[in-house]
Amino acid sequence: MSIKLKNGIILATGENGDFRVLEGSCIVINGKIIEYIGPEEDAPCADEVKDMRNRILMPGLVNAHGHGPMTLLRGVGGGLALQEWLETAIFPIEDKLTPEDIAVGERWAIMEMLASGTTCVSDMYDFPWKTWEVMKESGIKGNVCRVGLSFSDTEEIPTNRFNECVSLVRDYKDEDDRVFSEFCLHSEYLTKEAFVRKIAEINSELHANVNVHVSETRREHEECKARHNGLTPIQYLEKCGILDENTYAAHCVWVEDGDLEIMKEKKVSAVFNPSSNCKLASGFASIDKMLTKGVNVALGTDGCASNDNLNMFEEMHLGSMIIKNIKSDATKLNSEQMLKLATVNGARAMGRTDTGELKVGKRADIIAVSLDKPHMYPAFNIPNLLVYSAQGSDVVMTMVDGNILYENGEYKTIDAEKARFEMKKCIDRIYG
């Protein structure tokens, strides 16, 4: 089936990778792929035509670091520092969660993301096979991993975790290339070196992405150096061979200049999580320095217990403001750069080369942002408007692989009423 989206303002990508704002043009989607972008009079015919007047058509947002089922823990432990937050607030509740809870929480997260323009998400959480199933049902794109944990040098704790990590990568294959399975190390501080090296060794055969938390807090960073003869988390992961495959590292708040050189050489992406880092007072990554060094930087929300929402428009707005003020320079991390962090850079971090841009030949992962509300007019500068004025609630259409999953408040693949009932049932049991 083919669809023509006409009369919208299109935020397309030019041949040099920069954004082009097109008016008086249309997009034609054939199946999953963008077939045409240009003047309507030259466009091929389509089976369906949708009028996008007073709408901005832009690439779907890519949330490169999240923990979707933590919608079940939204706001839990507010006001605590990271380690205390994890140990006293988060872990005790997570111990109660069942695979069925994970499915319910993930579905609720996907609803929130689709309604605010996210078309692709990286999800790191327990019972990932449930997340996989929910992503497949919903139509969203996603990367899913079994969280790598290892608490003993002499025995496997948690039991069978290594085999579970490998099994997910080997056995969960999506013929549509919409949901990816990948390896994960929660962090240096929650894994033992033998386990890390085993993951690196098996991945030299399987060539999957690797998702990991890195240098989120000063304490984490310095304790790693104390444990490993001065090696930072990035240096330690390089020594273990993890960075030999496509790796993306969440937070990277306390990485050092030498780490950035390794990240550039090994093509390790950093994922900026401004709201979470603010709430947990972890500090702020040196995003400007990373970009100057040539490190790919993406954007993520983290989980709902440390954010407390999954609104990527908010992350763009806040993240840009933070970096400008850290550097005392209003020219840093401008709107075009921030939009790339939230779209094509995130796709690259997650090992995806066919999305994140409105460009002929790319997957049709497109969102429509309404210009109807007062805060969206006048629209003098479209990138600036999207970063500094737009809200997640301005999204009126979310399309993935040419399929409309959300439009004008309606979910096309999710029973919203049933999802709300199941969410309430879970919350009542977990906290009741």
C-alpha positions as CSV (number, residue, x, y, z in Angstrom):
1,M,0.0,0.0,0.0
2,S,1.2,3.6,-0.7
3,I,0.4,6.8,1.1
4,K,0.9,10.4,0.1
5,L,1.3,13.0,2.9
6,K,0.7,16.4,1.3
7,N,0.6,20.1,2.3
8,G,2.8,19.6,5.4
9,I,6.1,21.4,6.2
10,I,8.7,18.7,5.8
11,L,11.9,18.5,7.8
12,A,13.9,16.4,5.3
13,T,17.6,15.5,5.2
14,G,19.8,16.7,2.4
15,E,22.6,14.9,0.7
16,N,25.2,16.5,3.1
17,G,23.2,15.3,6.1
18,D,21.8,18.7,7.1
19,F,18.1,19.4,7.5
20,R,16.1,21.0,4.7
21,V,12.8,22.6,5.4
22,L,10.4,22.0,2.5
23,E,7.1,23.7,2.0
24,G,4.8,23.0,-0.9
25,S,6.1,19.4,-1.1
26,C,4.8,16.0,-0.2
27,I,6.1,12.6,0.9
28,V,5.0,9.3,-0.8
29,I,5.5,6.1,1.2
30,N,5.4,2.8,-0.6
31,G,5.1,-0.1,1.9
32,K,7.8,0.5,4.5
33,I,9.9,2.9,2.5
34,I,9.9,6.6,1.6
35,E,9.7,6.6,-2.2
36,Y,9.5,10.3,-2.9
37,I,9.9,13.7,-1.3
38,G,9.3,16.7,-3.5
39,P,6.8,18.9,-5.3
40,E,3.3,17.3,-5.4
41,E,2.9,17.8,-9.1
42,D,5.8,15.4,-9.8
43,A,4.8,12.9,-7.2
44,P,3.8,9.3,-8.1
45,C,0.2,8.3,-7.5
46,A,-0.7,6.7,-4.1
47,D,-3.5,4.5,-2.8
48,E,-4.3,6.9,0.1
49,V,-3.8,10.7,0.4
50,K,-3.6,12.4,3.8
51,D,-3.7,16.2,4.1
52,M,-1.0,17.4,6.5
53,R,-1.9,21.1,6.3
54,N,-0.6,23.0,9.4
55,R,1.6,20.0,10.4
56,I,5.3,19.6,10.5
57,L,6.4,16.2,9.2
58,M,9.7,15.1,10.8
59,P,11.7,11.9,11.5
60,G,10.3,9.9,14.4
61,L,12.2,10.4,17.6
62,V,14.7,7.8,18.7
63,N,14.9,7.2,22.5
64,A,18.3,5.6,22.8
65,H,18.2,4.7,26.5
66,G,15.1,3.6,28.4
67,H,13.7,1.1,30.8
68,G,10.1,0.9,29.6
69,P,8.5,-1.2,32.3
70,M,9.6,1.3,34.9
71,T,6.3,3.0,34.2
72,L,5.3,0.7,37.0
73,L,7.7,2.7,39.3
74,R,7.0,6.2,38.0
75,G,8.3,8.7,40.6
76,V,9.4,6.1,43.1
77,G,12.3,7.2,45.3
78,G,12.2,10.8,44.3
79,G,14.7,12.9,46.1
80,L,17.3,10.2,46.6
81,A,20.8,10.0,45.2
82,L,21.5,7.2,42.6
83,Q,22.9,4.4,44.9
84,E,20.4,5.0,47.7
85,W,17.6,5.3,45.1
86,L,18.5,1.9,43.6
87,E,19.1,0.0,46.8
88,T,16.3,1.3,49.0
89,A,13.6,2.3,46.6
90,I,13.9,0.6,43.2
91,F,15.4,-2.9,43.8
92,P,12.8,-3.9,46.5
93,I,9.9,-3.2,44.2
94,E,11.6,-4.8,41.1
95,D,11.9,-8.0,43.1
96,K,8.1,-8.2,43.1
97,L,7.7,-7.9,39.3
98,T,6.6,-10.8,37.2
99,P,6.9,-11.3,33.5
100,E,3.3,-10.4,33.1
101,D,3.9,-7.1,35.0
102,I,6.8,-6.4,32.5
103,A,4.4,-6.8,29.5
104,V,1.9,-4.4,31.1
105,G,4.5,-1.8,32.0
106,E,6.1,-1.9,28.6
107,R,2.8,-1.6,26.8
108,W,2.0,1.5,28.9
109,A,5.4,3.0,28.1
110,I,4.9,2.4,24.3
111,M,1.6,4.2,24.5
112,E,3.3,7.2,26.1
113,M,6.1,7.2,23.5
114,L,3.8,6.8,20.5
115,A,1.6,9.6,21.6
116,S,4.7,11.9,22.0
117,G,6.4,11.0,18.7
118,T,8.9,8.2,19.6
119,T,9.2,5.6,16.8
120,C,12.2,3.7,18.1
121,V,13.4,2.9,21.6
122,S,16.3,1.0,23.3
123,D,14.9,-0.9,26.2
124,M,17.0,-2.4,29.0
125,Y,15.0,-4.3,31.6
126,D,14.1,-7.7,33.0
127,F,12.2,-10.4,31.2
128,P,13.0,-9.0,27.7
129,W,11.2,-11.7,25.9
130,K,8.0,-10.1,27.2
131,T,9.2,-6.7,26.0
132,W,10.0,-8.2,22.6
133,E,6.4,-9.6,22.3
134,V,4.8,-6.3,23.2
135,M,7.0,-4.3,20.8
136,K,6.1,-6.7,18.0
137,E,2.4,-6.4,18.8
138,S,2.5,-2.6,19.0
139,G,4.4,-1.9,15.8
140,I,7.1,0.3,17.4
141,K,10.8,-0.2,16.6
142,G,13.0,-1.3,19.5
143,N,16.3,-2.8,20.7
144,V,15.9,-5.4,23.5
145,C,18.5,-7.0,25.8
146,R,18.8,-9.5,28.6
147,V,20.5,-7.4,31.3
148,G,24.0,-8.7,31.9
149,L,24.6,-9.1,35.7
150,S,27.3,-11.1,37.5
151,F,27.9,-10.9,41.3
152,S,30.5,-13.6,41.9
153,D,33.9,-14.6,40.6
154,T,33.5,-18.2,41.6
155,E,29.9,-19.1,40.7
156,E,27.2,-17.9,38.3
157,I,25.0,-15.4,40.1
158,P,22.3,-14.8,38.8
159,T,22.1,-18.4,37.7
160,N,22.1,-19.0,33.9
161,R,22.3,-15.3,33.1
162,F,25.1,-15.7,30.5
163,N,23.1,-18.3,28.6
164,E,20.0,-16.2,28.7
165,C,21.9,-13.2,27.3
166,V,23.2,-15.4,24.4
167,S,19.8,-17.1,23.8
168,L,18.0,-13.8,23.4
169,V,20.5,-12.7,20.7
170,R,20.6,-16.0,18.9
171,D,16.9,-17.0,19.1
172,Y,14.9,-13.7,18.9
173,K,15.1,-12.7,15.3
174,D,12.6,-10.3,13.7
175,E,12.0,-11.0,10.0
176,D,10.9,-7.4,9.6
177,D,14.1,-6.0,11.2
178,R,11.9,-3.9,13.5
179,V,12.9,-5.4,16.9
180,F,16.6,-6.1,17.5
181,S,18.0,-8.3,20.2
182,E,21.4,-7.3,21.6
183,F,23.8,-7.8,24.4
184,C,23.8,-5.8,27.6
185,L,26.1,-5.2,30.5
186,H,24.2,-3.3,33.2
187,S,27.5,-1.6,34.2
188,E,31.0,-2.3,35.3
189,Y,30.0,-2.2,39.0
190,L,27.3,-4.9,38.6
191,T,29.3,-7.4,36.5
192,K,32.5,-9.4,37.1
193,E,35.3,-9.4,34.6
194,A,35.1,-13.1,33.7
195,F,31.4,-12.5,32.7
196,V,32.3,-9.4,30.7
197,R,35.0,-11.2,28.8
198,K,32.7,-14.1,28.0
199,I,30.1,-11.7,26.5
200,A,32.9,-10.1,24.4
201,E,34.1,-13.5,23.2
202,I,30.7,-14.8,22.1
203,N,29.9,-11.5,20.5
204,S,33.0,-11.7,18.3
205,E,30.9,-14.5,16.6
206,L,27.4,-13.0,16.8
207,H,28.2,-9.3,16.1
208,A,25.3,-7.9,18.1
209,N,25.0,-4.4,19.6
210,V,26.1,-3.9,23.2
211,N,24.1,-1.6,25.5
212,V,25.8,-0.5,28.8
213,H,25.7,2.1,31.6
214,V,29.0,4.0,31.8
215,S,30.3,6.6,34.3
216,E,26.9,7.8,35.4
217,T,28.2,9.1,38.8
218,R,31.5,10.3,40.1
219,R,31.4,7.5,42.7
220,E,30.9,4.8,40.1
221,H,33.7,6.2,37.9
222,E,36.2,6.5,40.7
223,E,35.4,3.1,42.3
224,C,36.0,1.5,39.0
225,K,39.4,3.0,38.8
226,A,40.2,1.8,42.3
227,R,39.1,-1.7,41.4
228,H,41.0,-1.9,38.1
229,N,44.4,-0.3,38.7
230,G,43.3,3.2,37.5
231,L,41.2,2.0,34.5
232,T,38.1,4.0,33.9
233,P,34.9,2.1,32.9
234,I,35.5,2.8,29.2
235,Q,39.2,1.7,29.5
236,Y,38.1,-1.4,31.4
237,L,35.5,-2.3,28.8
238,E,38.0,-1.8,26.0
239,K,40.5,-4.1,27.8
240,C,37.8,-6.8,28.1
241,G,37.0,-6.6,24.3
242,I,33.4,-5.3,24.7
243,L,34.0,-2.3,22.5
244,D,35.1,-4.3,19.5
245,E,31.4,-4.5,18.5
246,N,28.9,-1.7,18.1
247,T,28.5,-0.3,21.6
248,Y,26.4,2.5,23.0
249,A,26.9,3.8,26.5
250,A,24.3,5.6,28.5
251,H,25.1,8.6,30.6
252,C,28.9,9.0,30.2
253,V,28.8,11.9,32.7
254,W,32.2,11.4,34.1
255,V,34.2,10.1,31.1
256,E,37.7,11.6,30.7
257,D,39.5,12.9,27.7
258,G,41.3,9.6,27.2
259,D,37.9,7.9,27.2
260,L,36.7,10.1,24.4
261,E,39.6,9.1,22.3
262,I,38.8,5.5,22.8
263,M,35.1,6.1,22.1
264,K,36.0,7.9,18.8
265,E,38.4,5.1,17.7
266,K,36.0,2.3,18.6
267,K,32.9,4.2,17.4
268,V,31.2,4.0,20.8
269,S,28.1,6.2,21.0
270,A,27.2,8.2,24.1
271,V,23.6,8.6,25.2
272,F,22.7,11.9,26.9
273,N,20.0,11.6,29.5
274,P,19.4,15.2,30.7
275,S,16.3,14.8,32.9
276,S,17.5,11.7,34.7
277,N,20.9,13.2,35.3
278,C,19.2,16.3,36.7
279,K,16.8,14.5,39.0
280,L,19.5,12.2,40.4
281,A,22.1,15.0,40.5
282,S,24.6,12.9,38.7
283,G,26.1,15.7,36.7
284,F,26.2,16.4,33.0
285,A,28.1,14.8,30.2
286,S,30.5,16.9,28.2
287,I,28.3,16.8,25.1
288,D,30.0,19.7,23.3
289,K,33.4,18.1,23.8
290,M,32.1,14.7,22.6
291,L,30.7,16.3,19.4
292,T,33.9,18.2,18.8
293,K,35.9,15.0,19.1
294,G,33.6,13.2,16.6
295,V,31.9,10.9,19.1
296,N,28.3,10.1,18.0
297,V,25.9,11.4,20.7
298,A,22.3,10.2,21.0
299,L,19.5,11.2,23.4
300,G,17.4,9.2,25.9
301,T,14.9,9.5,28.6
302,D,16.1,6.8,31.0
303,G,13.3,5.2,33.1
304,C,10.2,6.7,34.6
305,A,11.5,6.4,38.1
306,S,14.3,8.8,37.4
307,N,12.7,11.2,34.8
308,D,9.6,10.8,35.3
309,N,8.2,10.7,31.7
310,L,9.2,9.4,28.3
311,N,8.8,12.8,26.5
312,M,11.7,13.2,24.0
313,F,10.6,16.8,23.2
314,E,11.3,17.6,26.9
315,E,14.7,16.0,26.7
316,M,15.6,18.0,23.6
317,H,14.6,21.3,25.3
318,L,16.2,20.6,28.6
319,G,19.4,19.1,27.2
320,S,20.1,22.0,24.9
321,M,19.5,24.5,27.8
322,I,21.9,22.6,30.1
323,I,24.8,22.5,27.7
324,K,24.5,26.1,26.8
325,N,24.7,27.1,30.4
326,I,27.5,24.7,31.3
327,K,29.6,26.2,28.5
328,S,28.2,29.8,29.1
329,D,27.7,29.9,25.3
330,A,24.3,30.2,23.7
331,T,25.7,28.9,20.4
332,K,26.4,25.4,21.8
333,L,24.2,22.4,21.0
334,N,21.9,24.4,18.6
335,S,18.5,23.2,17.6
336,E,19.7,21.4,14.4
337,Q,22.3,19.5,16.4
338,M,19.8,18.5,19.1
339,L,17.3,17.3,16.6
340,K,20.1,15.0,15.2
341,L,20.8,13.6,18.7
342,A,17.1,12.8,19.0
343,T,16.8,11.2,15.5
344,V,19.6,10.0,13.2
345,N,22.3,9.9,15.9
346,G,20.1,7.7,18.1
347,A,19.4,5.4,15.1
348,R,23.2,5.1,14.5
349,A,23.9,4.4,18.1
350,M,21.4,1.5,18.0
351,G,22.9,0.0,14.9
352,R,20.2,1.2,12.5
353,T,21.2,2.8,9.2
354,D,17.8,2.8,7.6
355,T,15.9,5.2,9.9
356,G,16.2,8.6,11.7
357,E,15.9,10.7,8.5
358,L,13.3,11.8,6.1
359,K,15.1,10.8,2.9
360,V,14.2,8.7,-0.1
361,G,15.0,5.0,0.5
362,K,14.8,5.2,4.3
363,R,12.1,3.5,6.4
364,A,8.9,5.6,6.7
365,D,9.3,6.4,10.4
366,I,7.5,9.8,10.4
367,I,5.7,11.9,13.0
368,A,3.3,14.9,12.4
369,V,3.6,17.8,14.8
370,S,0.6,20.2,15.0
371,L,1.0,23.9,14.5
372,D,-2.5,24.6,15.8
373,K,-1.8,25.7,19.3
374,P,-0.7,29.3,20.3
375,H,2.8,28.2,21.4
376,M,3.5,26.9,17.9
377,Y,2.9,30.2,16.0
378,P,4.6,32.0,14.5
379,A,6.8,29.3,13.0
380,F,9.8,31.4,11.7
381,N,12.4,28.7,12.4
382,I,11.2,25.1,12.2
383,P,14.2,23.4,14.0
384,N,14.1,26.1,16.7
385,L,10.3,25.7,17.1
386,L,10.6,21.9,17.5
387,V,13.3,22.0,20.2
388,Y,12.2,25.1,22.2
389,S,8.4,25.3,21.7
390,A,6.9,22.0,20.8
391,Q,5.5,19.6,23.4
392,G,5.0,15.9,23.1
393,S,1.3,16.5,23.2
394,D,1.6,18.4,19.9
395,V,2.2,15.1,18.1
396,V,-0.9,14.1,16.1
397,M,0.4,11.2,14.1
398,T,3.1,8.6,14.6
399,M,4.0,6.2,11.7
400,V,6.5,3.3,11.8
401,D,7.5,1.4,8.7
402,G,4.6,3.1,6.8
403,N,2.0,2.0,9.3
404,I,0.1,4.7,11.4
405,L,0.3,3.5,15.0
406,Y,-1.2,6.6,16.6
407,E,-3.3,9.4,15.2
408,N,-5.3,12.2,16.8
409,G,-5.5,10.5,20.2
410,E,-6.3,7.0,18.9
411,Y,-4.0,4.0,19.1
412,K,-4.3,1.7,16.1
413,T,-2.6,-1.4,17.5
414,I,-3.2,-1.1,21.3
415,D,-6.5,-1.4,23.2
416,A,-6.0,1.7,25.4
417,E,-8.9,0.9,27.8
418,K,-7.7,-2.7,28.4
419,A,-4.1,-1.4,28.9
420,R,-5.3,1.1,31.5
421,F,-7.3,-1.7,33.3
422,E,-4.2,-4.0,33.4
423,M,-1.9,-1.2,34.5
424,K,-4.2,-0.4,37.5
425,K,-4.4,-4.0,38.4
426,C,-0.6,-4.3,38.5
427,I,-0.2,-1.2,40.5
428,D,-2.7,-2.3,43.1
429,R,-1.0,-5.7,43.5
430,I,2.6,-4.3,43.6
431,Y,1.9,-1.5,46.1
432,G,-1.3,-2.7,47.7
